[in-house]
Amino acid sequence: FRSPAAQPGALVRKHSGRFASGLIPPVLAAMMRTHPSAREFLGEHLNRRGRQIITKAAEVGLVESALRWPFKNFDTLVDRPVEELMNVPEISTITDEMRLGQRTPSAPVYLYHAVHDQLLPITASDKLAHDYIAGGTHVTYRRDRTTEHILLAVLGGSDALGWLAARLAGRPLPPEPDVRTVISTSLTFRAARSQLRWQSGILKLFLGRL
């Protein structure tokens, strides 16, 4: 997992009115599409502009949604404060079901998150790693100190891919969970080897040698 949204309900409240508020409409649109109770409840409380935004959010991608509605205060789109709406049973039961960590994976997990993530607080991943380890899952968790959410998406995947390649090759895991706060997940031999592998693959693709 990279910077997972372990507690989605809290994120809706956190980002309303902030620069990442455009991430909220797709979440609400998905809830309304998959849960009739949410569709009925939110349909009653969204005003005309709110319904227009949620309808549009169901048609566009996440990046476009973020660009369309930055700094949008969602209290202006409903007839009750967002904080209050997210806490009613019709919504809270759904966001509770979406919360990661309620079931323990039987397969090993690689988790990485930026300490200074401006979109998804690392405290949620800290708790997720703790819960998985407590449930018996073997967790490799890297807390990256020098990146934030966007940079980690660009730089952090190499070590994760290297870890996955080792699992597919049948190499053994350490006997205990491996939790570390590191300068950067990209500054490892495993990450460098993974980067060289995919860069070589891209070069061969361009040269027609794949």
C-alpha positions in Angstrom: 0.0 0.0 0.0 1.2 3.6 -0.7 -0.2 6.2 1.7 -3.6 4.4 2.0 -6.8 6.3 3.0 -7.2 4.1 6.0 -9.9 6.3 7.6 -12.0 7.8 4.7 -14.7 9.4 6.8 -12.1 11.6 8.6 -10.7 12.7 5.3 -14.0 14.2 4.1 -14.1 16.3 7.2 -10.4 17.2 7.0 -10.3 18.4 3.4 -13.6 20.4 3.2 -12.6 24.0 2.4 -8.9 23.2 1.8 -6.8 22.9 -1.3 -7.5 19.1 -1.7 -11.3 19.5 -1.3 -11.8 18.3 -4.8 -11.0 14.8 -3.6 -14.3 14.7 -1.7 -16.9 14.7 -4.5 -15.7 11.3 -6.0 -15.9 9.7 -2.6 -19.4 10.9 -2.0 -20.4 10.0 -5.6 -19.1 6.5 -5.1 -21.0 6.1 -1.8 -24.2 7.3 -3.4 -23.7 4.9 -6.4 -23.0 1.8 -4.3 -25.2 2.4 -1.2 -28.9 3.2 -1.6 -29.1 4.5 1.9 -26.4 7.0 1.3 -28.0 8.0 -2.0 -31.3 8.6 -0.4 -29.8 10.4 2.7 -27.4 12.7 0.8 -30.0 13.3 -1.9 -32.2 14.9 0.8 -29.5 17.1 2.1 -27.5 18.2 -0.9 -28.6 21.5 -2.4 -28.9 22.1 -6.1 -25.2 23.1 -6.6 -24.2 20.1 -4.4 -26.1 17.7 -6.6 -24.5 19.2 -9.7 -21.0 18.7 -8.4 -21.6 15.1 -7.2 -23.2 14.2 -10.6 -20.2 15.7 -12.4 -17.7 14.0 -10.1 -19.1 10.6 -11.0 -18.2 11.4 -14.7 -14.6 12.7 -14.3 -11.3 11.3 -13.0 -9.8 12.0 -9.6 -7.2 14.5 -11.0 -9.9 16.5 -12.8 -12.1 16.5 -9.7 -9.2 17.9 -7.6 -8.5 20.6 -10.1 -12.2 21.6 -10.5 -13.1 22.1 -6.9 -10.1 23.2 -4.8 -10.9 25.1 -1.5 -14.6 24.1 -1.9 -16.4 24.5 1.5 -18.8 21.6 1.4 -20.9 23.2 4.2 -22.2 25.5 1.4 -23.5 22.5 -0.6 -25.6 20.8 2.1 -28.3 22.0 4.5 -26.4 20.8 7.5 -22.7 21.0 8.5 -20.5 18.3 6.8 -19.2 17.3 10.2 -22.7 16.5 11.3 -23.7 14.6 8.1 -20.6 12.4 8.3 -21.5 11.3 11.8 -25.1 10.2 11.2 -25.6 6.4 11.0 -26.6 6.4 7.3 -23.1 7.6 6.5 -20.9 6.6 9.4 -21.7 2.9 9.0 -20.5 3.1 5.4 -17.3 4.9 6.2 -16.6 2.5 9.1 -17.0 -0.4 6.6 -14.4 1.2 4.3 -11.9 1.7 7.1 -8.8 -0.5 6.6 -7.5 -2.7 9.4 -10.7 -4.4 10.3 -9.5 -7.7 8.6 -6.0 -9.0 8.9 -4.3 -10.0 5.6 -2.9 -13.5 5.5 -0.3 -12.5 2.9 2.7 -10.3 3.8 2.2 -6.5 3.3 4.5 -3.7 2.2 3.3 -0.3 3.4 5.0 3.1 2.8 3.9 6.6 3.7 5.5 10.0 3.7 5.9 11.4 7.2 5.0 14.9 5.9 2.1 13.8 3.7 -0.2 16.8 3.3 -3.2 14.9 2.0 -3.4 11.7 4.1 -2.0 11.9 7.7 0.6 9.2 8.4 -1.0 8.5 11.8 -3.6 6.4 10.0 -0.9 4.3 8.4 0.9 4.0 11.7 -2.2 2.6 13.3 -2.9 0.3 10.3 0.6 -1.2 10.5 0.2 -1.7 14.3 -3.2 -3.4 13.8 -1.9 -5.7 11.0 1.2 -6.7 13.1 -1.0 -7.3 16.1 -3.2 -9.6 14.0 -0.2 -11.6 12.9 0.5 -10.2 9.4 4.1 -9.8 8.4 4.4 -6.1 7.7 7.3 -4.2 6.0 6.6 -0.5 6.7 8.6 2.5 5.6 8.0 6.0 7.0 9.6 8.3 4.4 11.0 11.5 5.9 12.0 13.6 2.9 8.9 13.4 0.6 5.3 14.2 0.7 2.2 12.7 -1.0 3.0 13.5 -4.6 6.8 13.0 -4.5 6.3 9.7 -2.8 4.1 8.6 -5.6 7.0 9.3 -8.0 9.9 8.2 -6.0 8.6 5.6 -3.5 7.5 2.8 -5.8 10.9 1.4 -6.6 11.6 -0.2 -3.2 8.0 -1.5 -3.1 8.5 -3.2 -6.5 11.8 -4.6 -5.4 10.1 -6.1 -2.3 7.4 -7.6 -4.5 10.0 -9.1 -6.9 11.7 -10.7 -3.9 8.4 -12.3 -2.8 7.6 -13.5 -6.3 11.1 -15.0 -6.5 10.4 -16.9 -3.3 13.0 -15.2 -1.2 12.3 -15.4 2.6 11.1 -12.5 4.7 12.8 -11.5 7.9 11.5 -13.4 10.9 10.0 -10.2 12.5 8.0 -7.3 11.0 10.2 -4.6 9.6 9.2 -1.1 10.5 11.5 1.8 9.9 11.6 5.6 9.5 14.0 6.2 6.6 15.4 9.3 4.9 13.9 8.0 1.6 12.6 4.7 0.4 14.4 5.3 -2.9 17.8 5.2 -1.2 18.2 1.5 -1.0 20.0 -1.1 -3.0 16.7 -2.8 -3.7 15.2 0.4 -5.0 18.2 1.2 -7.2 18.1 -2.3 -8.7 14.4 -2.0 -9.3 14.8 1.4 -11.0 17.5 0.0 -13.3 15.3 -3.0 -14.2 12.3 -0.9 -15.3 14.5 1.7 -17.0 16.1 -1.1 -19.0 12.7 -2.4 -19.9 11.6 1.0 -21.2 14.8 1.3 -23.2 14.3 -2.1 -24.8 10.7 -1.2 -25.6 11.8 1.9 -27.5 14.4 -0.1 -29.3 11.9 -2.8 -30.2 13.8 -5.5 -28.3 11.2 -6.7 -25.9 
